[in-house]
């Protein structure tokens, strides 16, 4: 499931979080009201290419998809276009680091 997403692109995740902060600030709500960290991690992991790709993402129901879907797709496409051609989608070290960061973000404790 998406409880522990791996392979999330850390740069894309940072872009998504920055966008969410702006939306939240403009709407005067908490960022998690806009979209959850779990949803952003799922977007950064799957890198959806079209509206149909959004339907399986956690926390992005019909309202969220209609409200934010086109913007999310634009962010993903822009990120893909601006990343160097030889840069892997999720470098081996980056995937492990992202997992560790996400665990800290969620407040997971070592088991």
C-alpha positions, 0 to 999 in steps of 0.5 A, a space after each residue: 500500500 501507500 503507507 510506506 511509499 518507496 521510490 518517491 522522487 525527492 525533488 518532485 516531492 519538494 516541488 509538490 510540497 512547495 505548491 501545496 504550501 502556496 495553496 494552503 496559505 492562499 486558502 488559509 488552511 493547513 497544508 494537510 487539508 489541501 493534500 496529505 503527505 501520503 498523497 504527495 508521496 504517491 504522486 512523486 512515486 507514480 509520476 502520473 501522466 494523465 487524469 486516469 493515472 490519478 484515480 488510484 492515488 490515495 487521498 485524491 478522490 473525485 473532488 481532489 482530482 477535479 480541483 488539483 489534478 491538472 496542476 499536479 499533472 503539470 508539476 509532474 510533467 514540468 519536473 520530468 522536462 527539467 530533469 537532466 536526461 541522464 538523471 534516473 527517476 529515483 536514484 538508488 541512494 535517493 530512494 532509501 533516503 526518501 523512505 527514511 525522510 518519509 518515515 521521520 515525517 510520519 513520526 515512525 519510530 524504529 522497530 
